[in-house]
Amino acid sequence: MSNPVADRAPILQRLGARGRVRVIVAGGGTGGHTYPAVAAVRALRDLAAEAGATAEVLWAGVPDSLEQRVAAENDVEFTGIKAGKLRRDRNPLKMLNKDNVRDAFRVPVSVVAAQGVVRSFRPDAVLCTGGYVCAPIGMAAALRRRPLVIHEQTTGVGKANLLLARMADRIALSSEASIDLLPAQVRGRALVTGNPIRPALTGGDAEAAVKALDWDGYTPGLPTVYVTGGAQGAVQINELIIELLPELLRQANVVHQCGRLSYAQVRDHAATLPAEIRGRYLVREFIGPELPDLLALTDVVVSRSGAGTLAELTTLGKPSVLIPYPHSVGGEQIRNARILADHNAARALVGTDATVANLNTALTELLTESETRAAVSAAARALGHPRAAEDLALTVLDLATR
C-alpha cells in the first residue's frame, strides 16, 4: 500500500516560516516527461505564494532541447547537462552500436557535472520526472544527501526510475498499478499522486469550441467525437476512421486531428463525402490552443493510450475508445488501455481487435446509450487525479521544509 500525500497545512506553515525554498527539477526529452514537470513547477510557485514564501527553481536538462524551450517559456532558470542516452531496441544486439558505446562514456562525466550543479545550487529538494538526464541528477542528489523525489508518468516503471528508486526518498506514481512493479524494499516510500496535466485543459468552454475551430458544419444536438493520434497523428487510427466515416457522421460530429503526414490524404477524402454529412467532419493537421474548448465539447474520444493521454482523459472524465500503439516500449500503451477497460473507464481495441467493425460497435454504444456513456465517464473520472500537480509539489515541499 502506498503512503498518502502529506497534509498541505503543516507543509505551508513550515514553508512560510522558512520564507524560501530551492528546488532542482530534472526531466525532459519528450513532452511526457517535460509537461508534468512544468505543472509541478507552477504548483510549487503557487503553494509558495500562498505561504508567503518564494520558490527558486532550477531546471536541469539537455541543452538545446524541448525542456530548455519550455523552461524559458515558463521563466524557469535552466542549466544544461550532456547526459548519456541509452537507445533501446527490441533486439538487444542492436543496442551494441557506436552511439550507445559513445554515450556510455558520458555517464560518469555527466554525474560529475550534475554534482557540480547540486553543490552550487544547494537545493532543499530535487524532483526528477524522467528522461535520461534524471540519472546523473538523481545520483548527484543522493550523493550530496539532498532529498530526492522521482515521478513515474506511466503505469509501468521506467529504467531510470528503477535505478533511482533505491536512492529516492519518495517515489511518486501515476497509478496504483505501478506499486507492485517496484522492488519490495522501496514500496514503503511510494505514493500515488497521479500524472499532472496542463491546467488549461480543465478550463475549456464547450460553447466557445465551434467558433474557435471555425466549424460551419457543426450540427447541434448530435454528440461530438474527437479523433487524435497525438501531435504526429496515427496512420492506423486515420485509416479506421476514414473507412467508418459515412456511417459515423450520421450519428455524430467528428473532429479529426490526423497529423501532418496524413493531412492531404484525409482532407481529400473528406471532400468526397456526401454533401449532407460532409460539414460535420472537421479535419485538422494539429489542434493547438483550441484543445481545452474542444475537449469540453467532446462526448467521446478515439485515441492512442499514452500516459499523458490517460491522465487527461481520466482527469476530465472523458469516455474513450483506446487503440494502443502496438510497439510502445514495454507494451506500455497496451497495458494502459487494458487497465482503463478493466475498470469500465474506456473501451480498448488491442492488436487484431482494432477493426472497423469493432470500432463502430464501441462508438455506437458510447454515442447512443447515454447511461453507458455516463457510467464510463464516471469510471474514468474515478481513476483521475485532478490535484496531481499540487500533490506532487506538496510531496517535494514536505521533504524540502523538514
Phi, psi and omega in degrees: 000138182276159175287148174283160174292138182296153179295137185288325187302307180294329178295313180294327178295315178295321180295316179299322179293326179285320179086342182203145174223142181241128185226133168263130174248129178234136178163154178154199185098318177222164176297331180297330175268328189282312187290326171298325177295319177300314180298321179293320178297316179298318179294321176303313181295318180296317180294321178297316179298320178298327181274000183074027181237181177237147176246115177263119187240135173242126179262123176257124182204187180279135179299150177054051186231175175303316183294328177293319178295316182293322177299316179296320180297334182253015175057046178248130177299140186233142171229137184265140175228125179274089182271152175285145182241133174266115180271108187276155177210148179295337175262108183304329181296328181287347177282346178275071181238169186295327180294316178293321178296316179299315183287337178299326179285343179282339186302306180297326178294319181291327177294318177298316178298319180296322177298324177296320179295313181294317180297320183287316185280332180054063182288152171280338176197161179232134177242124177247124183250012174110162187102156189290344176291340183291331182301306180294322180292317179296317177297319180296320178299316180294317181294327180269006178057045174258137179305133184238127173244129173246148181235131179251121182277333188270175175277354172259204173223121182291163184296319179296319180289327175296322177294315185279343185303325182288340181260342189284145174279327176222140178242102182272126184245156177268344185213143174301333183297340183279340188301314183290349178272351178278153172304140186304325186286350180249358185297334178292346178262003183269148172212153182259110177260339191089178182250115183299141174244168179297126184304327183299332184294338182272356184245027182289158181238108183302322183291337181274346189295313184299318178292317181298326180273353182054053189255091183290332186269003180301134181251106178300149179095341175261147176292164182241133177250131174252120181251127180211141172249022184090182185301326182270353184080171178219114184302319181301312179294318179302315183293321178296315182293318180303317181291329184273345190309310185306322179280319183296321185288349176279349180233001183200156164277147183226126169253127186237108171271107192255350181091157186297317187291332182260357191300311183299316180297314182292320179298316180296322178294321180302325182292343182267357182289154177305141186301327185288344180240352187300321185292340180284352183252116181247119181256131176226139174295320182207142175257122184255243184294348179282351188303314180303318179291321179297317179296325177295326179283332190288136175264323181219139179249139170245123187199173166291184185226048174289169185299316181295319178299315180297320179299319180291314182297318182285322178298320182272350181066042182266122173298145184211158167247115186260130178238090189294147173293121190289343185250020178296150185302125178068016182066027186304313185293324177296316179298316179302311183298319182291325178298314179294318180297321180295336178262012183058029181261002178188171168250135183242130176245099188253134175060235184289351176283349181279076180241164178299318181298316181290324176295319178298317180298314182295316180292318180300317179301310184288331182276329187256341181254096187298324179293320177295315180299319180294322180292319179293321177300314180296320179293322177295314181298326180295335178271352184280165179226079184297340179259024186302314182297315180293319180295322177293317178297320178296324178298318178294313183293328178301316178285323185290335187256007180279000000 
